[in-house]
Amino acid sequence: MIRKSDLSGYMKLGVAGLFFCALLASGCGKANLRNATPDEIAANTERVATAGGQPGVDYQSPLLTQEHWQVNMGGEDILSYRLSGHADDAGKRVQHHRIDIDSEYRAKHPAGYLDARFADGTLRPIAHLRQETERCQEFNTMQSGCAFRDRFDFPLSEEELAVFAKTGLSARLVGKSGDLQKIELPATYIQGYLKAVNTN
């Protein structure tokens, strides 16, 4: 028989657990996405109309997110990315693949993203889509800075995706001042995306 005091303790533990999940850098749900099976990734890859009313159809895998707390700047840096594909006409094979990246960060100056550097050292130029300065202020450390949001992408070939579906993809985002962040897509995640775009 569970005593009232025990029940109260369990409830507190449950609330604490939920709160702890909310504080985790990767989030409880987001962390599970990296361990998802190819079938789960495929089921959550969306088929959407091409932006701007252009012909064709786009595919978007579920977002992977990384979060990092900026002690001096008093906030979180958030990096979100996904695989995307485009077919010129509905029902046709997807031939244009890319990684879409959204970076929200706090710094004195814009990051100036230039390239993605793969594990073998090769560089892939980044295409900038949008950069926003959301606000600038002086933080409690007397260090001034701004909150920026950058959106960019870089292409991947079918041949590259076929290789990464076996090995996983790891790349460092390179800016004017050097390496900035690292993105990682598990092999199972890429397998699920390819399954979705090749069966729709």
C-alpha positions in Angstrom: 0.0 0.0 0.0 1.4 3.4 -1.0 1.3 5.9 1.8 0.2 9.5 1.1 3.7 10.8 1.9 5.2 8.4 -0.6 2.7 9.4 -3.3 3.6 13.0 -2.7 7.2 12.1 -3.1 6.6 10.3 -6.4 4.7 13.3 -7.7 7.5 15.6 -6.9 10.0 13.3 -8.6 7.8 13.2 -11.7 7.6 17.0 -11.8 11.3 17.3 -11.2 12.0 14.8 -14.0 9.9 16.8 -16.4 11.7 20.0 -15.4 15.0 18.3 -15.8 14.0 17.2 -19.4 13.2 20.8 -20.2 16.6 21.9 -19.0 18.6 19.4 -21.0 20.5 21.0 -23.8 19.2 18.6 -26.4 15.8 18.1 -24.9 14.3 14.7 -24.1 12.4 14.3 -27.3 15.1 15.8 -29.5 17.7 13.4 -28.1 15.6 10.4 -29.0 15.5 11.6 -32.6 19.2 10.8 -33.1 18.4 7.3 -32.0 15.3 6.9 -34.2 15.1 4.1 -36.7 15.1 4.7 -40.4 11.4 3.9 -40.5 10.7 6.5 -37.8 12.7 9.1 -39.7 10.9 8.2 -43.0 7.5 8.5 -41.3 8.4 12.0 -40.1 9.8 13.3 -43.3 7.3 15.7 -44.7 6.3 16.2 -48.3 5.4 19.9 -48.9 4.6 22.3 -51.7 7.6 24.2 -53.1 7.9 27.7 -51.6 6.9 30.6 -53.7 4.4 28.6 -55.8 7.2 27.1 -57.9 6.6 23.8 -59.7 7.6 20.6 -58.0 7.6 19.2 -54.5 9.9 19.4 -51.5 10.8 16.9 -48.8 12.0 17.9 -45.3 13.3 15.5 -42.7 12.6 16.2 -39.0 14.8 18.9 -37.4 17.9 18.0 -35.4 18.7 20.6 -32.8 21.8 21.5 -30.7 21.7 24.0 -27.9 24.5 25.6 -26.0 24.2 28.0 -23.1 26.3 31.3 -23.5 27.4 32.2 -20.0 28.8 35.6 -20.9 26.0 36.5 -23.2 23.2 35.3 -21.0 21.3 33.1 -23.4 21.2 29.9 -25.6 22.8 29.4 -29.0 20.5 27.1 -31.0 21.6 25.3 -34.2 18.8 23.5 -36.1 19.3 21.6 -39.3 17.6 19.0 -41.6 17.9 17.3 -44.9 15.8 18.7 -47.7 15.1 17.5 -51.2 13.4 18.9 -54.3 11.8 17.1 -57.3 11.0 19.3 -60.3 7.7 17.5 -60.7 5.5 15.6 -58.3 6.1 11.8 -58.7 9.6 12.3 -60.2 12.8 11.3 -58.5 14.3 13.8 -56.1 17.6 15.0 -57.5 18.4 18.1 -55.6 19.4 17.5 -52.0 20.8 19.9 -49.4 21.2 20.6 -45.7 19.1 23.5 -44.4 20.6 25.2 -41.3 19.2 27.8 -39.0 21.6 29.3 -36.4 20.5 31.5 -33.5 23.4 32.9 -31.5 24.7 35.7 -29.4 28.0 37.4 -30.3 29.8 40.7 -30.7 29.7 40.3 -34.5 28.0 38.1 -37.1 29.5 34.6 -37.4 30.3 35.1 -41.1 29.6 31.4 -42.1 31.7 30.5 -45.2 32.0 26.8 -45.7 31.1 23.3 -44.3 34.2 21.2 -43.9 33.7 17.5 -44.1 35.6 14.9 -42.1 38.0 14.3 -45.0 38.9 18.0 -45.1 37.0 18.9 -48.2 35.1 22.3 -48.1 31.6 23.0 -49.4 30.6 26.7 -49.9 27.6 27.8 -47.9 24.7 29.6 -49.6 23.3 32.4 -47.4 19.6 32.8 -47.4 19.0 35.3 -44.6 20.7 37.1 -41.8 18.9 39.0 -39.1 20.1 41.1 -36.1 17.3 40.6 -33.6 18.6 42.9 -30.8 21.8 44.3 -29.3 22.4 45.0 -25.6 24.9 45.1 -22.8 24.8 41.9 -20.7 25.4 41.5 -16.9 29.1 40.9 -17.5 29.3 44.4 -19.0 30.0 42.6 -22.3 28.0 44.0 -25.2 26.7 41.8 -28.0 23.8 41.1 -30.3 21.4 38.2 -31.0 21.7 37.0 -34.5 19.8 34.6 -36.7 21.4 33.2 -39.8 19.7 30.9 -42.3 21.8 29.0 -45.0 22.3 25.7 -46.8 24.7 23.7 -48.8 24.1 21.0 -51.4 24.7 17.2 -51.2 24.8 14.9 -54.2 23.0 11.5 -54.4 26.4 9.8 -54.4 27.4 11.6 -51.2 24.2 10.7 -49.4 24.6 7.1 -50.4 28.0 7.1 -48.6 26.8 9.0 -45.6 23.9 6.6 -45.2 26.5 4.0 -44.2 28.9 6.2 -42.3 26.9 9.1 -41.0 27.7 12.7 -41.8 29.9 15.0 -39.7 30.9 18.5 -40.8 32.2 21.6 -39.2 30.8 25.0 -40.1 33.6 27.4 -40.8 33.4 31.2 -40.4 35.8 34.1 -40.8 37.3 33.4 -37.4 37.7 29.6 -37.9 35.6 26.6 -36.8 32.2 27.6 -35.3 30.0 24.6 -34.8 29.8 20.9 -35.7 26.8 19.2 -37.2 26.2 15.5 -37.1 23.6 13.4 -38.9 23.5 9.7 -37.9 23.5 7.1 -40.6 20.1 5.9 -39.6 18.7 9.4 -40.0 20.0 9.7 -43.5 18.7 6.2 -44.4 15.2 7.3 -43.2 15.3 10.4 -45.3 16.4 8.5 -48.4 13.7 5.9 -47.8 11.1 8.7 -47.7 12.2 10.5 -50.8 12.6 7.3 -52.8 9.2 5.8 -52.0 7.0 8.9 -52.4 
